[in-house]
């Protein structure tokens, strides 16, 4: 019996040795090393896969306002979201993506690219100047919180730069984001109420409640589409950015996937309309114009199909446009609505006041700023009798200057201008692929939003889109040079 037991034990031991490449001490070291290397490769591949999955989930969840309150820091009358420490759903999956990605790099090291330095240096510089603003910030702890966020976004930028250079990898999460948010937003407008999705972060919505964003037509208040976001303007921006990339992908999409792409674009366009976000409408128009110009200039065979997608979209949404012409007119200033409709007049007046206040704070703190993320708090202290809600100016460049000083505004200005100078100077050496054109159109849309709203600088959804746009553009730009060189 003991002999049989020894035999079985010996067989099991030899099987383990063969399976994992483990040999007696001093014997078969190469086999053990090979097994370890193989295990590391398998784990690295698994982590890379998880990182890409989490990156896709980040894009899907960008508009979601679902969050966890980490630290409550009330500073009335400043809006709580400007001072509390929060962890949003897209934060969680973005951090997971970074952990998986860095873990994969640790197991299987490879050379990373830092992309075009004319973009990477100013992106890094924003976080560095944010750190320098902490000692003189009106709220140092809040500025540290935002510095940590910008550092994480910088790592996110590098991940996108190194891992994403194709629209094919983005189309599924973008389509899901656009369709989910648009369906919910359209249904909110049709029902003129929330849909009972509070567990997913939906606001309780009623057009008669104070603070709910509406369009006022002939004295009646009409709810704007929120989706699962914090505000219709934020939802509008997210949809516009997603639609631009879907439109660029559609140019050279496989035939079997084009109907799905067209469906997502159509649903997203309808959702975007019902946000009544003027800046988002304009951002989409500019992005689409850039894609159209590229198709015309290159005489692409996809132009007819692309125009067909736009025509089909227009056919579907035209009845909604017609039925909601009065609301559209109010938002576009027809019949003097900017002067006669109280909400529109108030919104324009508030933006003017906020821009003036931010400029005054910048003039006093031109070099250091008032502290990263601390502009609303600084306004409440400097202007106690302010005639509007305390919030950043609706012009990102002014916000950056007021928070982290003149050099911060310079760095942000470089991110706005340098990519276009690079495209112009190197146009003969670049292969203008759909990825590069789509990334450039996205970059233009994000920059344009920043001339009318502040969320691409301060709020989580806008920041994620801005840093993603920079990373994706840098990846597409770099890949275009590689393709030309290899050709």
HULIN-V433134 format. One record per run of one state. SS is the DSSP state (H for helix, E for strand, C for the rest). FROM is the first residue (numbers start at 1). LEN is the number of residues. If there is no record, write none. Layout:
ss:SS from:FROM len:LEN
ss:SS from:FROM len:LEN
This chain:
ss:C from:1 len:1
ss:H from:2 len:19
ss:C from:21 len:8
ss:H from:29 len:33
ss:C from:62 len:5
ss:E from:67 len:5
ss:C from:72 len:8
ss:H from:80 len:3
ss:C from:83 len:2
ss:E from:85 len:4
ss:H from:89 len:19
ss:C from:108 len:9
ss:H from:117 len:16
ss:C from:133 len:7
ss:H from:140 len:24
ss:C from:164 len:3
ss:H from:167 len:3
ss:C from:170 len:1
ss:H from:171 len:21
ss:C from:192 len:1
ss:E from:193 len:1
ss:C from:194 len:4
ss:H from:198 len:3
ss:C from:201 len:5
ss:E from:206 len:1
ss:C from:207 len:7
ss:E from:214 len:4
ss:C from:218 len:2
ss:E from:220 len:4
ss:C from:224 len:8
ss:H from:232 len:19
ss:C from:251 len:4
ss:H from:255 len:21
ss:C from:276 len:2
ss:H from:278 len:20
ss:C from:298 len:5
ss:H from:303 len:21
ss:C from:324 len:1
ss:H from:325 len:8
ss:C from:333 len:1
ss:H from:334 len:7
ss:C from:341 len:1
ss:H from:342 len:23
ss:C from:365 len:10
ss:H from:375 len:8
ss:C from:383 len:13
ss:H from:396 len:30
ss:C from:426 len:1
ss:H from:427 len:3
ss:C from:430 len:4
ss:H from:434 len:16
ss:C from:450 len:10
ss:H from:460 len:27
ss:C from:487 len:1
